[in-house]
Amino acid sequence: MPDEIRPAVSKFRWVAAIAIVVVVVVAAGAGWFLLKPSAATAPAAAAPATPAPAVGVRPASLRGISQSFEFVGRIKAIEKVEVRARVEGFLDKVLFREGQDVKAGDLLYQIEKTQFLARVEEAKANLAVAEAEQLNARLQYSRQLELSQRQYSPQSQVDQNKAALDQSSARIMQARAALTLAETNLGYTDIRAPIAGRIGRHTYTLGNLVNPASGVLATIVSQNPIYVVFPVSVRDLQAIREARRQEGGSMAKIDIVVRLSNGQEYPQRGTWNFTDPQVDQQTDTLIMRATLPNPNGELVDGEFVTAVIRERREEQRLVVPQAALQVDQSGYYVLVVDGQHKVEQRRVQTGANRDTEIVITSGLAEGDKVIVEGIQKVRPGQVVQETILPPPARRQESGR
């Protein structure tokens, strides 16, 4: 090869080698770019799983409960007397404090007596005059009768004297009646309590003129015992009789309990003593009544209460907390947690309330886990984490 051609060939070889290196580098870069996952094609990062909501449950359980029926009742005093004046006069004394307890025969008011004492004395004087006239008439009649028998006096004179004697006897009867009326009116000036009980407010105070037209001076209401009166529908009465009916035809004994307006039960039990023999045709109800001891005057005439007719015997009945009971347009239901930790809606029929629990007559079985806490944050079909809550403390019912 000629010497002038050799340098050109060497220069060409160097250029070709450099070109090859550049091509390799470019290809490698392109391959790395193609193999690198882009943000658009990279798989999305897995989101953290949402934990199942936590709820508190209590198993439906059996409890010894007596069947009961509740009604709106009213406390009624056995005796109530409106004290009134029976004669006219000024109030001379007022001998009681408003709201105090009085006994039968206690002196409450005293009306000014002067005029009534005078009338009594006048009636006594009139009686004495009539008795004197009768004595004179009897003596005159006796003389004329004796003379007539001796033929010294005509029979007509005897008859006149006999009539005068009879008239004097009648005047004595009139005088005695007037004396009795005067003494009675004098007695009416002392106004006494006809019954034992608690007396109310004064209507008239000392110095006022009162008479039979003055109206009520004060009211006395008996305190112990006392009635509770409540209306019962015919349907409920039939249910009560059916519930009380035992084998052999006898009737189970019942307690009548009063629940006060604050929700507490009155400690004394009532005794049923009257059922109205007639049904009110407008309301289809009849009145039942029970007598309650009221030694401390806790029950007040006229107050509203809840009257509960309760059997004394107990039977095992299924109960759940009242907090678990829900209601919608279709009725009552509860939410339970099944074996797969899923929420399930159960339609139920309810019975009587007992403390914080309610009787379930259908729709649940013993041991079903009923949701009582966290109800608002779950729905049917949802998986939950349930926690079994301890049973509630139950109040000991008296009279059992």
Secondary structure as GFF3:
##gff-version 3
##sequence-region A 1 400
A	DSSP	alpha_helix	6	35	.	.	.	ID=ss1
A	DSSP	beta_strand	54	59	.	.	.	ID=ss2
A	DSSP	beta_strand	61	65	.	.	.	ID=ss3
A	DSSP	beta_strand	68	77	.	.	.	ID=ss4
A	DSSP	beta_strand	80	84	.	.	.	ID=ss5
A	DSSP	beta_strand	89	94	.	.	.	ID=ss6
A	DSSP	beta_strand	101	102	.	.	.	ID=ss7
A	DSSP	beta_strand	107	111	.	.	.	ID=ss8
A	DSSP	alpha_helix	114	149	.	.	.	ID=ss9
A	DSSP	alpha_helix	155	188	.	.	.	ID=ss10
A	DSSP	beta_strand	190	192	.	.	.	ID=ss11
A	DSSP	beta_strand	197	199	.	.	.	ID=ss12
A	DSSP	beta_strand	209	210	.	.	.	ID=ss13
A	DSSP	three_ten_helix	212	214	.	.	.	ID=ss14
A	DSSP	beta_strand	216	221	.	.	.	ID=ss15
A	DSSP	beta_strand	226	233	.	.	.	ID=ss16
A	DSSP	alpha_helix	234	244	.	.	.	ID=ss17
A	DSSP	beta_strand	254	259	.	.	.	ID=ss18
A	DSSP	beta_strand	271	275	.	.	.	ID=ss19
A	DSSP	beta_strand	285	292	.	.	.	ID=ss20
A	DSSP	beta_strand	304	311	.	.	.	ID=ss21
A	DSSP	beta_strand	315	321	.	.	.	ID=ss22
A	DSSP	three_ten_helix	322	324	.	.	.	ID=ss23
A	DSSP	beta_strand	326	328	.	.	.	ID=ss24
A	DSSP	beta_strand	331	337	.	.	.	ID=ss25
A	DSSP	beta_strand	343	347	.	.	.	ID=ss26
A	DSSP	beta_strand	349	354	.	.	.	ID=ss27
A	DSSP	beta_strand	357	362	.	.	.	ID=ss28
A	DSSP	beta_strand	369	373	.	.	.	ID=ss29
A	DSSP	three_ten_helix	375	377	.	.	.	ID=ss30
A	DSSP	beta_strand	385	388	.	.	.	ID=ss31
###
